[in-house]
């Protein structure tokens, strides 16, 4: 190790260590709860929006496929329903993770 690396490490250790010292627990828990709620809200919004876009594209593609080949409507409908179920399951996973962030406080001590 070079001298510069050792000095940088020592500086970070001496200056940075007090930043991680235990502070007021109440304010830290409130801060974690606040950011957990904000994060969960963004996750719900992004997850629901992208799931809706995916479902719209899937239905549009299925309708176009059925219009082009009406004989394959049963097969296309089955694949469409499977795809919609998988897309919706991702949205449900996002919802469950957001509920965990809302109510369980996963990062509190």
PLY file of the C-alpha trace (Angstrom):
ply
format ascii 1.0
element vertex 109
property float x
property float y
property float z
element edge 108
property int vertex1
property int vertex2
end_header
0.00 0.00 0.00
1.17 3.45 -0.78
1.57 6.15 1.81
-1.18 8.15 0.20
-3.64 5.27 0.52
-2.76 4.76 4.20
-3.17 8.46 4.95
-6.49 8.57 3.09
-7.75 5.56 5.03
-6.64 7.10 8.34
-8.30 10.41 7.46
-11.58 8.72 6.54
-11.46 6.65 9.72
-10.78 9.63 11.99
-13.15 12.07 10.30
-15.86 9.64 9.20
-16.21 7.56 12.37
-18.05 10.23 14.39
-20.58 10.57 11.58
-21.75 7.03 12.28
-21.79 7.37 16.04
-25.10 6.56 17.66
-27.26 9.62 17.80
-30.81 10.22 18.87
-32.73 7.02 18.23
-36.13 8.69 17.98
-35.14 11.09 15.21
-33.39 8.30 13.34
-36.49 6.08 13.45
-38.69 8.94 12.24
-36.27 9.61 9.39
-36.23 5.94 8.40
-40.03 5.76 8.53
-40.33 8.88 6.40
-37.98 7.60 3.71
-39.59 4.15 3.79
-42.97 5.69 3.03
-41.54 7.85 0.25
-39.74 4.87 -1.27
-42.85 2.71 -1.06
-44.90 5.42 -2.77
-42.45 5.69 -5.65
-42.29 1.89 -5.94
-46.09 1.67 -6.11
-46.33 4.41 -8.70
-43.60 3.07 -10.96
-44.68 -0.56 -10.56
-48.35 0.15 -11.25
-47.58 2.43 -14.18
-45.23 0.01 -15.89
-47.58 -2.93 -15.26
-50.41 -0.98 -16.89
-48.23 -0.15 -19.89
-47.22 -3.80 -20.22
-50.81 -4.98 -20.01
-51.91 -2.45 -22.61
-49.20 -3.52 -25.03
-50.03 -7.22 -24.46
-53.74 -6.70 -25.14
-52.98 -4.60 -28.22
-50.64 -7.25 -29.60
-53.16 -10.01 -28.88
-55.98 -8.09 -30.57
-53.78 -7.50 -33.60
-52.80 -11.17 -33.70
-56.41 -12.31 -33.50
-57.38 -9.83 -36.25
-54.64 -11.18 -38.52
-55.35 -14.86 -37.81
-58.81 -15.53 -36.34
-58.17 -19.27 -36.38
-55.49 -18.92 -33.72
-57.71 -16.90 -31.37
-57.88 -19.64 -28.72
-54.10 -20.04 -28.56
-53.50 -16.29 -28.53
-56.13 -15.82 -25.81
-54.46 -18.45 -23.61
-51.00 -16.92 -24.00
-52.49 -13.46 -23.40
-54.09 -14.53 -20.13
-50.85 -16.15 -18.96
-48.91 -12.99 -19.80
-51.45 -10.78 -18.03
-51.27 -12.97 -14.94
-47.48 -12.73 -14.85
-47.54 -8.95 -15.34
-50.13 -8.55 -12.59
-48.13 -10.76 -10.23
-45.22 -8.33 -10.54
-47.53 -5.47 -9.59
-48.75 -7.48 -6.59
-45.15 -8.14 -5.50
-44.48 -4.39 -5.60
-47.62 -3.81 -3.53
-46.56 -6.38 -0.90
-43.05 -4.92 -0.62
-44.56 -1.44 -0.27
-46.83 -2.67 2.54
-43.77 -4.13 4.28
-42.04 -0.76 4.00
-45.15 1.03 5.29
-45.87 -1.06 8.35
-42.92 -3.22 9.45
-40.08 -0.64 9.59
-37.51 -3.06 8.17
-34.46 -0.93 8.98
-35.20 -0.01 12.59
-33.08 -1.49 15.33
0 1
1 2
2 3
3 4
4 5
5 6
6 7
7 8
8 9
9 10
10 11
11 12
12 13
13 14
14 15
15 16
16 17
17 18
18 19
19 20
20 21
21 22
22 23
23 24
24 25
25 26
26 27
27 28
28 29
29 30
30 31
31 32
32 33
33 34
34 35
35 36
36 37
37 38
38 39
39 40
40 41
41 42
42 43
43 44
44 45
45 46
46 47
47 48
48 49
49 50
50 51
51 52
52 53
53 54
54 55
55 56
56 57
57 58
58 59
59 60
60 61
61 62
62 63
63 64
64 65
65 66
66 67
67 68
68 69
69 70
70 71
71 72
72 73
73 74
74 75
75 76
76 77
77 78
78 79
79 80
80 81
81 82
82 83
83 84
84 85
85 86
86 87
87 88
88 89
89 90
90 91
91 92
92 93
93 94
94 95
95 96
96 97
97 98
98 99
99 100
100 101
101 102
102 103
103 104
104 105
105 106
106 107
107 108
